[in-house]
């Protein structure tokens, strides 16, 4: 049995390695295309207004143009309008992130998007390391299991979407994980990391809820919120715009995005919104109930061991429960609120939970159930890779509708529903002792 498992692990590592090569070339190809970094362009373009002391939110609402000429530190100069590269120019994020990323606005657009791609690739390599460290405190982590988790992001379409389009998803995920890992050691560092991550609050939400309600790290959350408020205050000073005006402009911009389509259930079931809302409420109830059930177990305390051992065992189980709750919250937010494909990078938490959970016997389940978990997880990961995106162009006309279906965002939503069901079931079967 062990020999067969080792062959399966080796085959999975080979497959993930091949996928990583494909994704890397895909990321580079997207970035260097005329539309590469299209989402990052909004940060770069907004930075041009901030450099000139102008309000980027008002500029977005009124479709204003920055003044020319504009000089860049890489020796290039823009002398004529438009400064925009014909890509995304909306300012849909809070003020702080535009100030945080303003150094890129001092480079010409081609240089800025390549620099951001390089940083994003670095963050993508860092995220699995942070995730492994998150689980290492509660698990035995072998080199093969570590390799699977580290290569897992390469198997997701979300990775090429996030990096190729210049999204901030990996930055936010990295800082959210840093906040988790440092919250009990250095609340100031954790608060600053969470504060920057809150710039994309839709992706940061599960980490915020986890730290607030499960870890009760009120200081960390308070520092994070203060940092975001300071972002608006600083932008107010730099652009000579009132704080209230900035908030009003930002609110007007955000409300225009309410009907955006993504990988959440509302987008999947459009225009049957009432069905989507019912499912979201059902998932919310299940997530809250499961988190409460995990943190209030019915198992008797471990009276048969000495007091020190009992405390260690109960603490270890509580930490594992927290990891399950975090994963459940992450999948719930992806299904319940607007997210683009690029935000599914947080799916690595689910992969890590399955890999390390099976290796360390987190759950009280039968061997045949473990096989079912593995098969279901592989199916979810395959769907998250969205194979239809790659094969649609080579399918015969008779299968074009199937290819379009496999390439749709609904495939990601289906994978997330499968993952939520698996997570819910496993969360209620965590062993009483380890």
Secondary structure as a PSIPRED ss2 file (coil, helix, strand):
# PSIPRED VFORMAT (PSIPRED V4.0)

   1 X C   1.000  0.000  0.000
   2 X H   0.000  1.000  0.000
   3 X H   0.000  1.000  0.000
   4 X H   0.000  1.000  0.000
   5 X H   0.000  1.000  0.000
   6 X H   0.000  1.000  0.000
   7 X H   0.000  1.000  0.000
   8 X H   0.000  1.000  0.000
   9 X H   0.000  1.000  0.000
  10 X H   0.000  1.000  0.000
  11 X H   0.000  1.000  0.000
  12 X H   0.000  1.000  0.000
  13 X H   0.000  1.000  0.000
  14 X H   0.000  1.000  0.000
  15 X H   0.000  1.000  0.000
  16 X H   0.000  1.000  0.000
  17 X H   0.000  1.000  0.000
  18 X H   0.000  1.000  0.000
  19 X H   0.000  1.000  0.000
  20 X H   0.000  1.000  0.000
  21 X H   0.000  1.000  0.000
  22 X H   0.000  1.000  0.000
  23 X H   0.000  1.000  0.000
  24 X H   0.000  1.000  0.000
  25 X H   0.000  1.000  0.000
  26 X H   0.000  1.000  0.000
  27 X H   0.000  1.000  0.000
  28 X H   0.000  1.000  0.000
  29 X H   0.000  1.000  0.000
  30 X H   0.000  1.000  0.000
  31 X H   0.000  1.000  0.000
  32 X H   0.000  1.000  0.000
  33 X C   1.000  0.000  0.000
  34 X C   1.000  0.000  0.000
  35 X C   1.000  0.000  0.000
  36 X C   1.000  0.000  0.000
  37 X C   1.000  0.000  0.000
  38 X C   1.000  0.000  0.000
  39 X C   1.000  0.000  0.000
  40 X H   0.000  1.000  0.000
  41 X H   0.000  1.000  0.000
  42 X H   0.000  1.000  0.000
  43 X H   0.000  1.000  0.000
  44 X H   0.000  1.000  0.000
  45 X H   0.000  1.000  0.000
  46 X H   0.000  1.000  0.000
  47 X H   0.000  1.000  0.000
  48 X H   0.000  1.000  0.000
  49 X H   0.000  1.000  0.000
  50 X H   0.000  1.000  0.000
  51 X H   0.000  1.000  0.000
  52 X C   1.000  0.000  0.000
  53 X C   1.000  0.000  0.000
  54 X C   1.000  0.000  0.000
  55 X C   1.000  0.000  0.000
  56 X H   0.000  1.000  0.000
  57 X H   0.000  1.000  0.000
  58 X H   0.000  1.000  0.000
  59 X H   0.000  1.000  0.000
  60 X H   0.000  1.000  0.000
  61 X H   0.000  1.000  0.000
  62 X H   0.000  1.000  0.000
  63 X C   1.000  0.000  0.000
  64 X C   1.000  0.000  0.000
  65 X C   1.000  0.000  0.000
  66 X C   1.000  0.000  0.000
  67 X C   1.000  0.000  0.000
  68 X C   1.000  0.000  0.000
  69 X C   1.000  0.000  0.000
  70 X E   0.000  0.000  1.000
  71 X E   0.000  0.000  1.000
  72 X C   1.000  0.000  0.000
  73 X C   1.000  0.000  0.000
  74 X C   1.000  0.000  0.000
  75 X C   1.000  0.000  0.000
  76 X C   1.000  0.000  0.000
  77 X E   0.000  0.000  1.000
  78 X E   0.000  0.000  1.000
  79 X C   1.000  0.000  0.000
  80 X C   1.000  0.000  0.000
  81 X C   1.000  0.000  0.000
  82 X C   1.000  0.000  0.000
  83 X C   1.000  0.000  0.000
  84 X C   1.000  0.000  0.000
  85 X C   1.000  0.000  0.000
  86 X C   1.000  0.000  0.000
  87 X C   1.000  0.000  0.000
  88 X C   1.000  0.000  0.000
  89 X C   1.000  0.000  0.000
  90 X C   1.000  0.000  0.000
  91 X C   1.000  0.000  0.000
  92 X C   1.000  0.000  0.000
  93 X C   1.000  0.000  0.000
  94 X C   1.000  0.000  0.000
  95 X H   0.000  1.000  0.000
  96 X H   0.000  1.000  0.000
  97 X H   0.000  1.000  0.000
  98 X H   0.000  1.000  0.000
  99 X H   0.000  1.000  0.000
 100 X H   0.000  1.000  0.000
 101 X C   1.000  0.000  0.000
 102 X H   0.000  1.000  0.000
 103 X H   0.000  1.000  0.000
 104 X H   0.000  1.000  0.000
 105 X H   0.000  1.000  0.000
 106 X H   0.000  1.000  0.000
 107 X C   1.000  0.000  0.000
 108 X C   1.000  0.000  0.000
 109 X H   0.000  1.000  0.000
 110 X H   0.000  1.000  0.000
 111 X H   0.000  1.000  0.000
 112 X H   0.000  1.000  0.000
 113 X H   0.000  1.000  0.000
 114 X H   0.000  1.000  0.000
 115 X H   0.000  1.000  0.000
 116 X H   0.000  1.000  0.000
 117 X H   0.000  1.000  0.000
 118 X H   0.000  1.000  0.000
 119 X H   0.000  1.000  0.000
 120 X H   0.000  1.000  0.000
 121 X H   0.000  1.000  0.000
 122 X H   0.000  1.000  0.000
 123 X H   0.000  1.000  0.000
 124 X H   0.000  1.000  0.000
 125 X H   0.000  1.000  0.000
 126 X H   0.000  1.000  0.000
 127 X H   0.000  1.000  0.000
 128 X H   0.000  1.000  0.000
 129 X H   0.000  1.000  0.000
 130 X H   0.000  1.000  0.000
 131 X H   0.000  1.000  0.000
 132 X H   0.000  1.000  0.000
 133 X H   0.000  1.000  0.000
 134 X H   0.000  1.000  0.000
 135 X H   0.000  1.000  0.000
 136 X H   0.000  1.000  0.000
 137 X C   1.000  0.000  0.000
 138 X C   1.000  0.000  0.000
 139 X C   1.000  0.000  0.000
 140 X C   1.000  0.000  0.000
 141 X C   1.000  0.000  0.000
 142 X C   1.000  0.000  0.000
 143 X H   0.000  1.000  0.000
 144 X H   0.000  1.000  0.000
 145 X H   0.000  1.000  0.000
 146 X H   0.000  1.000  0.000
 147 X H   0.000  1.000  0.000
 148 X H   0.000  1.000  0.000
 149 X H   0.000  1.000  0.000
 150 X H   0.000  1.000  0.000
 151 X H   0.000  1.000  0.000
 152 X H   0.000  1.000  0.000
 153 X H   0.000  1.000  0.000
 154 X H   0.000  1.000  0.000
 155 X H   0.000  1.000  0.000
 156 X C   1.000  0.000  0.000
 157 X H   0.000  1.000  0.000
 158 X H   0.000  1.000  0.000
 159 X H   0.000  1.000  0.000
 160 X H   0.000  1.000  0.000
 161 X H   0.000  1.000  0.000
 162 X H   0.000  1.000  0.000
 163 X H   0.000  1.000  0.000
 164 X H   0.000  1.000  0.000
 165 X C   1.000  0.000  0.000
 166 X C   1.000  0.000  0.000
 167 X C   1.000  0.000  0.000
 168 X C   1.000  0.000  0.000
 169 X H   0.000  1.000  0.000
 170 X H   0.000  1.000  0.000
 171 X H   0.000  1.000  0.000
 172 X H   0.000  1.000  0.000
 173 X H   0.000  1.000  0.000
 174 X H   0.000  1.000  0.000
 175 X H   0.000  1.000  0.000
 176 X H   0.000  1.000  0.000
 177 X H   0.000  1.000  0.000
 178 X H   0.000  1.000  0.000
 179 X H   0.000  1.000  0.000
 180 X H   0.000  1.000  0.000
 181 X H   0.000  1.000  0.000
 182 X H   0.000  1.000  0.000
 183 X C   1.000  0.000  0.000
 184 X C   1.000  0.000  0.000
 185 X C   1.000  0.000  0.000
 186 X C   1.000  0.000  0.000
 187 X H   0.000  1.000  0.000
 188 X H   0.000  1.000  0.000
 189 X H   0.000  1.000  0.000
 190 X H   0.000  1.000  0.000
 191 X H   0.000  1.000  0.000
 192 X H   0.000  1.000  0.000
 193 X H   0.000  1.000  0.000
 194 X H   0.000  1.000  0.000
 195 X H   0.000  1.000  0.000
 196 X H   0.000  1.000  0.000
 197 X H   0.000  1.000  0.000
 198 X H   0.000  1.000  0.000
 199 X H   0.000  1.000  0.000
 200 X H   0.000  1.000  0.000
 201 X H   0.000  1.000  0.000
 202 X H   0.000  1.000  0.000
 203 X H   0.000  1.000  0.000
 204 X H   0.000  1.000  0.000
 205 X H   0.000  1.000  0.000
 206 X H   0.000  1.000  0.000
 207 X H   0.000  1.000  0.000
 208 X H   0.000  1.000  0.000
 209 X H   0.000  1.000  0.000
 210 X H   0.000  1.000  0.000
 211 X H   0.000  1.000  0.000
 212 X H   0.000  1.000  0.000
 213 X H   0.000  1.000  0.000
 214 X H   0.000  1.000  0.000
 215 X C   1.000  0.000  0.000
 216 X C   1.000  0.000  0.000
 217 X C   1.000  0.000  0.000
 218 X H   0.000  1.000  0.000
 219 X H   0.000  1.000  0.000
 220 X H   0.000  1.000  0.000
 221 X H   0.000  1.000  0.000
 222 X H   0.000  1.000  0.000
 223 X H   0.000  1.000  0.000
 224 X H   0.000  1.000  0.000
 225 X H   0.000  1.000  0.000
 226 X H   0.000  1.000  0.000
 227 X H   0.000  1.000  0.000
 228 X H   0.000  1.000  0.000
 229 X H   0.000  1.000  0.000
 230 X H   0.000  1.000  0.000
 231 X H   0.000  1.000  0.000
 232 X H   0.000  1.000  0.000
 233 X H   0.000  1.000  0.000
 234 X H   0.000  1.000  0.000
 235 X H   0.000  1.000  0.000
 236 X H   0.000  1.000  0.000
 237 X H   0.000  1.000  0.000
 238 X H   0.000  1.000  0.000
 239 X H   0.000  1.000  0.000
 240 X C   1.000  0.000  0.000
 241 X C   1.000  0.000  0.000
 242 X C   1.000  0.000  0.000
 243 X H   0.000  1.000  0.000
 244 X H   0.000  1.000  0.000
 245 X H   0.000  1.000  0.000
 246 X H   0.000  1.000  0.000
 247 X H   0.000  1.000  0.000
 248 X H   0.000  1.000  0.000
 249 X H   0.000  1.000  0.000
 250 X H   0.000  1.000  0.000
 251 X H   0.000  1.000  0.000
 252 X H   0.000  1.000  0.000
 253 X H   0.000  1.000  0.000
 254 X H   0.000  1.000  0.000
 255 X H   0.000  1.000  0.000
 256 X C   1.000  0.000  0.000
 257 X C   1.000  0.000  0.000
 258 X C   1.000  0.000  0.000
 259 X C   1.000  0.000  0.000
 260 X C   1.000  0.000  0.000
 261 X C   1.000  0.000  0.000
 262 X C   1.000  0.000  0.000
 263 X C   1.000  0.000  0.000
 264 X C   1.000  0.000  0.000
 265 X H   0.000  1.000  0.000
 266 X H   0.000  1.000  0.000
 267 X H   0.000  1.000  0.000
 268 X H   0.000  1.000  0.000
 269 X C   1.000  0.000  0.000
 270 X C   1.000  0.000  0.000
 271 X C   1.000  0.000  0.000
 272 X C   1.000  0.000  0.000
 273 X H   0.000  1.000  0.000
 274 X H   0.000  1.000  0.000
 275 X H   0.000  1.000  0.000
 276 X H   0.000  1.000  0.000
 277 X H   0.000  1.000  0.000
 278 X H   0.000  1.000  0.000
 279 X H   0.000  1.000  0.000
 280 X H   0.000  1.000  0.000
 281 X H   0.000  1.000  0.000
 282 X H   0.000  1.000  0.000
 283 X H   0.000  1.000  0.000
 284 X H   0.000  1.000  0.000
 285 X H   0.000  1.000  0.000
 286 X H   0.000  1.000  0.000
 287 X H   0.000  1.000  0.000
 288 X H   0.000  1.000  0.000
 289 X H   0.000  1.000  0.000
 290 X H   0.000  1.000  0.000
 291 X H   0.000  1.000  0.000
 292 X H   0.000  1.000  0.000
 293 X H   0.000  1.000  0.000
 294 X H   0.000  1.000  0.000
 295 X H   0.000  1.000  0.000
 296 X C   1.000  0.000  0.000
 297 X C   1.000  0.000  0.000
 298 X C   1.000  0.000  0.000
 299 X C   1.000  0.000  0.000
 300 X C   1.000  0.000  0.000
 301 X C   1.000  0.000  0.000
 302 X C   1.000  0.000  0.000
 303 X C   1.000  0.000  0.000
 304 X C   1.000  0.000  0.000
 305 X C   1.000  0.000  0.000
 306 X C   1.000  0.000  0.000
 307 X H   0.000  1.000  0.000
 308 X H   0.000  1.000  0.000
 309 X H   0.000  1.000  0.000
 310 X H   0.000  1.000  0.000
 311 X H   0.000  1.000  0.000
 312 X H   0.000  1.000  0.000
 313 X H   0.000  1.000  0.000
 314 X H   0.000  1.000  0.000
 315 X H   0.000  1.000  0.000
 316 X H   0.000  1.000  0.000
 317 X H   0.000  1.000  0.000
 318 X H   0.000  1.000  0.000
 319 X H   0.000  1.000  0.000
 320 X H   0.000  1.000  0.000
 321 X H   0.000  1.000  0.000
 322 X H   0.000  1.000  0.000
 323 X H   0.000  1.000  0.000
 324 X H   0.000  1.000  0.000
 325 X H   0.000  1.000  0.000
 326 X H   0.000  1.000  0.000
 327 X H   0.000  1.000  0.000
 328 X H   0.000  1.000  0.000
 329 X H   0.000  1.000  0.000
 330 X H   0.000  1.000  0.000
 331 X H   0.000  1.000  0.000
 332 X H   0.000  1.000  0.000
 333 X H   0.000  1.000  0.000
 334 X H   0.000  1.000  0.000
 335 X H   0.000  1.000  0.000
 336 X H   0.000  1.000  0.000
 337 X C   1.000  0.000  0.000
 338 X C   1.000  0.000  0.000
 339 X C   1.000  0.000  0.000
 340 X C   1.000  0.000  0.000
 341 X H   0.000  1.000  0.000
 342 X H   0.000  1.000  0.000
 343 X H   0.000  1.000  0.000
 344 X H   0.000  1.000  0.000
 345 X H   0.000  1.000  0.000
 346 X H   0.000  1.000  0.000
 347 X H   0.000  1.000  0.000
 348 X H   0.000  1.000  0.000
 349 X H   0.000  1.000  0.000
 350 X H   0.000  1.000  0.000
 351 X H   0.000  1.000  0.000
 352 X H   0.000  1.000  0.000
 353 X H   0.000  1.000  0.000
 354 X H   0.000  1.000  0.000
 355 X H   0.000  1.000  0.000
 356 X H   0.000  1.000  0.000
 357 X H   0.000  1.000  0.000
 358 X H   0.000  1.000  0.000
 359 X H   0.000  1.000  0.000
 360 X C   1.000  0.000  0.000
 361 X C   1.000  0.000  0.000
 362 X C   1.000  0.000  0.000
 363 X E   0.000  0.000  1.000
 364 X C   1.000  0.000  0.000
 365 X C   1.000  0.000  0.000
 366 X C   1.000  0.000  0.000
 367 X H   0.000  1.000  0.000
 368 X H   0.000  1.000  0.000
 369 X H   0.000  1.000  0.000
 370 X H   0.000  1.000  0.000
 371 X H   0.000  1.000  0.000
 372 X H   0.000  1.000  0.000
 373 X H   0.000  1.000  0.000
 374 X H   0.000  1.000  0.000
 375 X H   0.000  1.000  0.000
 376 X H   0.000  1.000  0.000
 377 X H   0.000  1.000  0.000
 378 X H   0.000  1.000  0.000
 379 X H   0.000  1.000  0.000
 380 X H   0.000  1.000  0.000
 381 X H   0.000  1.000  0.000
 382 X H   0.000  1.000  0.000
 383 X H   0.000  1.000  0.000
 384 X H   0.000  1.000  0.000
 385 X C   1.000  0.000  0.000
 386 X C   1.000  0.000  0.000
 387 X H   0.000  1.000  0.000
 388 X H   0.000  1.000  0.000
 389 X H   0.000  1.000  0.000
 390 X H   0.000  1.000  0.000
 391 X H   0.000  1.000  0.000
 392 X H   0.000  1.000  0.000
 393 X H   0.000  1.000  0.000
 394 X H   0.000  1.000  0.000
 395 X C   1.000  0.000  0.000
 396 X C   1.000  0.000  0.000
 397 X H   0.000  1.000  0.000
 398 X H   0.000  1.000  0.000
 399 X H   0.000  1.000  0.000
 400 X H   0.000  1.000  0.000
 401 X H   0.000  1.000  0.000
 402 X H   0.000  1.000  0.000
 403 X H   0.000  1.000  0.000
 404 X H   0.000  1.000  0.000
 405 X H   0.000  1.000  0.000
 406 X H   0.000  1.000  0.000
 407 X H   0.000  1.000  0.000
 408 X C   1.000  0.000  0.000
 409 X H   0.000  1.000  0.000
 410 X H   0.000  1.000  0.000
 411 X H   0.000  1.000  0.000
 412 X H   0.000  1.000  0.000
 413 X H   0.000  1.000  0.000
 414 X H   0.000  1.000  0.000
 415 X H   0.000  1.000  0.000
 416 X H   0.000  1.000  0.000
 417 X H   0.000  1.000  0.000
 418 X H   0.000  1.000  0.000
 419 X H   0.000  1.000  0.000
 420 X H   0.000  1.000  0.000
 421 X H   0.000  1.000  0.000
 422 X H   0.000  1.000  0.000
 423 X H   0.000  1.000  0.000
 424 X H   0.000  1.000  0.000
 425 X H   0.000  1.000  0.000
 426 X H   0.000  1.000  0.000
 427 X H   0.000  1.000  0.000
 428 X C   1.000  0.000  0.000
 429 X C   1.000  0.000  0.000
 430 X E   0.000  0.000  1.000
 431 X C   1.000  0.000  0.000
 432 X C   1.000  0.000  0.000
 433 X C   1.000  0.000  0.000
 434 X C   1.000  0.000  0.000
